[in-house]
Amino acid sequence: MSLKLFVGNLSFQVDDSELEQVFRQHGEVVSARVVMDRRSGRSKGFGFVEMGSEDQAKQAMDALNGFEVKGRPINVSLARNQQENDRNSFSGGGGDRQGYGGGKRRSYNNDY
């Protein structure tokens, strides 16, 4: 059974193939993906690596957590599934999403 790892603190110059090369030394890499910002096309500084087995994932996590890649020590941990992330996200107090200020929106136009 494969296991997905979260990789944080990536240098913005690391791409998918470089991420795969780092983890390939510790077993079969099923997939390696650096998350990119949709607007700018730049790396967000984190990614995910899916290893071929739980043992390989644990070995990679132990060996690579704190390992320096392109001048930055990476953080490697077990990835949480998307449903768990959604359930634990901050809803903003009942889902009104108006934040501070009671929902009043200020306009800074020249209608004074």
C-alpha positions in Angstrom: 0.0 0.0 0.0 1.4 3.4 -1.0 1.6 6.3 1.5 1.6 10.0 0.7 4.0 12.5 2.4 3.7 16.2 2.8 7.0 18.1 2.0 7.2 21.6 3.2 9.8 24.5 3.2 10.8 23.7 -0.4 12.9 26.1 -2.3 10.8 27.9 -5.0 13.3 26.6 -7.6 12.5 22.9 -6.9 10.2 21.2 -9.5 8.5 17.9 -9.7 11.4 15.9 -11.1 13.9 17.3 -8.6 11.5 16.4 -5.8 11.2 12.9 -7.2 15.0 12.5 -7.4 15.4 13.3 -3.7 12.9 10.8 -2.6 13.8 8.1 -5.1 16.9 7.3 -3.1 14.6 5.9 -0.4 12.3 3.7 -2.5 9.8 3.7 -5.2 8.2 7.1 -5.9 4.7 6.7 -7.2 4.2 10.4 -7.7 5.9 13.7 -6.8 4.2 17.0 -7.2 5.2 20.6 -6.2 2.1 22.7 -5.6 2.0 25.7 -7.9 0.2 29.0 -7.5 -2.5 29.3 -10.2 -2.1 33.1 -10.8 1.7 33.5 -10.7 2.7 30.0 -11.9 5.3 29.9 -9.1 5.8 27.2 -6.5 4.0 27.6 -3.2 6.9 26.1 -1.4 5.4 22.7 -0.6 4.5 19.5 -2.3 3.4 15.9 -2.0 5.3 12.6 -2.6 3.6 9.2 -2.8 5.9 6.4 -1.9 5.4 2.7 -3.0 5.0 1.3 0.5 4.5 2.4 4.1 8.0 1.2 5.0 9.6 3.2 2.2 7.6 6.3 3.2 8.6 6.0 6.8 12.3 5.5 5.8 12.1 8.5 3.5 10.5 10.6 6.2 13.1 9.7 8.8 16.0 10.3 6.4 14.8 13.4 4.7 13.1 15.5 7.4 15.5 18.4 7.9 17.6 17.4 4.8 18.8 20.4 2.9 17.5 20.7 -0.7 18.7 23.8 -2.7 19.7 25.6 0.5 16.6 24.9 2.6 15.9 22.2 5.2 12.7 20.4 4.1 10.0 19.3 6.4 8.6 15.8 5.7 5.5 14.4 7.4 2.6 12.2 6.7 0.0 13.9 4.5 -3.5 14.3 5.9 -6.4 13.5 3.6 -8.4 16.3 2.1 -11.6 15.6 4.1 -9.6 15.9 7.3 -8.2 19.2 6.2 -11.6 20.5 5.3 -13.1 19.4 8.6 -10.3 21.1 10.6 -10.3 24.4 8.7 -11.3 27.6 10.4 -14.8 28.6 9.3 -14.7 32.2 10.4 -17.4 32.0 13.1 -20.4 30.4 11.6 -19.5 30.8 8.0 -20.5 34.4 7.6 -16.9 35.1 6.2 -17.2 38.8 7.0 -14.3 38.9 9.4 -13.7 41.8 11.6 -15.7 45.0 11.2 -19.2 43.5 11.3 -19.6 43.1 7.6 -19.4 46.8 6.8 -17.6 47.5 3.7 -15.9 50.8 3.2 -15.5 52.4 -0.2 -12.7 54.8 -0.8 -14.0 56.6 -3.9 -14.3 60.3 -4.4 -18.1 60.6 -3.6 -17.6 62.7 -0.5 
